[in-house]
């Protein structure tokens, strides 16, 4: 998996946010965090002593958890469809 490029971000925002410019939607933010979490997880598996990246990974997981919690309170059906699309275990 490669690092997120501008094209990848636009595609994520199109898919989950509805438009390239809709970068603030909860769905788009969760999708982008999930991509970054997957990328950093792969990095940490090969670089076990990179503690800075590990700390940032924990912070991103917490941010994604808070966003998903907010989404589950606001719209449970959208929450369920999003975690299904992203393949998250919940």
C-alpha positions in Angstrom: 0.0 0.0 0.0 1.4 3.4 -0.9 1.1 6.6 0.9 -2.0 8.8 0.4 -1.5 11.0 -2.6 -3.8 13.9 -3.6 -5.5 11.7 -6.2 -6.1 9.0 -3.6 -7.6 11.5 -1.2 -9.9 12.9 -3.9 -11.1 9.4 -4.7 -11.8 8.7 -1.0 -13.7 11.9 -0.6 -15.7 11.2 -3.8 -16.5 7.7 -2.6 -17.4 8.4 1.0 -18.0 12.2 1.2 -20.1 12.5 -2.0 -17.8 15.1 -3.6 -14.1 15.8 -3.8 -14.6 19.1 -1.9 -16.6 17.5 0.9 -13.5 16.8 3.1 -15.2 17.6 6.4 -17.9 14.9 6.3 -17.5 12.3 9.0 -17.6 9.5 6.5 -14.7 10.9 4.5 -12.7 11.6 7.6 -13.1 8.1 8.9 -12.2 6.6 5.5 -9.0 8.7 5.3 -8.1 7.8 8.9 -8.6 4.2 8.1 -6.3 4.4 5.1 -3.6 6.1 7.1 -4.0 3.6 10.0 -3.6 0.7 7.6 -0.5 2.4 6.1 1.2 3.1 9.4 0.3 -0.4 10.7 2.2 -1.9 7.8 5.1 0.5 8.5 5.3 -0.4 12.2 5.3 -4.2 11.4 8.6 -3.7 9.6 10.0 -0.9 11.9 9.3 -2.2 15.3 11.2 0.5 17.2 9.5 3.5 15.5 7.8 4.6 18.6 6.8 8.0 17.3 4.7 6.4 14.5 3.3 4.0 17.0 2.1 6.9 19.2 0.6 8.7 16.1 -1.2 5.4 15.2 -2.8 5.2 18.7 -3.9 8.8 18.4 -5.4 8.2 14.9 -7.3 5.1 16.2 -8.7 7.2 19.0 -9.8 9.9 16.7 -11.5 7.4 14.4 -13.2 5.8 17.3 -14.6 9.2 18.5 -15.8 10.0 15.0 -17.5 6.6 14.7 -19.1 7.0 18.1 -20.5 10.4 17.0 -21.8 8.9 13.7 -23.5 6.0 15.6 -25.3 8.5 17.8 -26.4 10.6 14.8 -27.3 8.1 12.1 -27.0 4.4 13.0 -27.8 3.1 9.5 -25.0 5.3 8.0 -22.6 4.1 10.7 -23.4 0.4 9.9 -23.0 0.9 6.2 -19.7 2.8 6.7 -18.1 0.1 8.8 -19.3 -2.5 6.4 -17.7 -0.7 3.4 -14.4 -0.1 5.3 -14.2 -3.6 6.7 -14.0 -2.5 10.3 -14.8 -4.9 13.1 -17.6 -3.7 15.3 
